[in-house]
Amino acid sequence: MFKFQNTLLVNNLKTAFENRINNLDWMTDATKEKAKEKLYAFNEKIGYPDKWRDYSNVKINRGTYFENCLATSKNDFNFALSKIGQPVDRTEWFTTPPTVTAYNNPPMNEIVFPAGILQPPYFDLNADDALNYGGIGMVIGHEITHSFDDQGAMFDKDGNVKNWWQDDDLKKFKARTQQVIDQYSKFTVLDSVHVKGALTVGENTADIAGIAIAYDAFKLTQQGQGNIKIDGYTPDQRFFISVAKIWQVKTKDSYTRTYVNTNSHSPPKWRVNGPLMNFTPFYQAFDVKPSDKMYKPESERISVW
């Protein structure tokens, strides 16, 4: 059931993204058609693979840790050797089902959401749409956008490195991603430590668009079109609260310093505050005023997709 529900979520997110492509005022129709072709050529992997790897030759014993590692490494090596001379297996997964992760693989034009992330706080079969679209919906939107970020946009619908852009459109796209770089480089993480805008531009672009796409998809649901409060919060407020919940984390300053210098993602705080500062419906949901810390003038709010 959860696999069907998340397939529905993915389809709604794709519909929302297509609508956003259609409404872009900076992109020509020729490039829009290529973008939509790529969007609907996605290979979507949800929950678990349809074909399982064979581990029957791996012998595991409780008291032989080193030998267990050796056995699994040998199995992986032989599995890699078995691919030589064979066609590319587009059904292969590059993560295990219980892993809490999601990824976009541009050379395969695929988006992958294993069972590990299809649980609270990201997804709950019994939760309302606001929580699920703000949680796993944001993640789905993020991964979809990776096919259209500064690196993913260089791959075509078949996963080949090929320019499918009109020249002027590509220039406008790069100018918008430069805005993302410039804005995030000003965000302070610790004392004088700032987010590295150039290092994180792909992930930040995916976060900004991911939230927007998830919100648009949420608006396709009955709850998203209504205004019934739950626990005192409107549907839109619950959506944005869910976005914040999935990035809750506590780390030491020493870890954060290393993270900022080495990770292609912004620190969790800015994966929430950064995109929401650029998203007008968030201002409307919580009546954000110019005196509030997360306020940005409308002219400074960035929208790439």
Beta strands, then each sheet from edge to edge (+ up, - down):
strand 1: 43-47
strand 2: 103-105
strand 3: 110-114
strand 4: 188-190
strand 5: 193-194
sheet 1: 1+ 3+ 2-
sheet 2: 4+ 5-
end
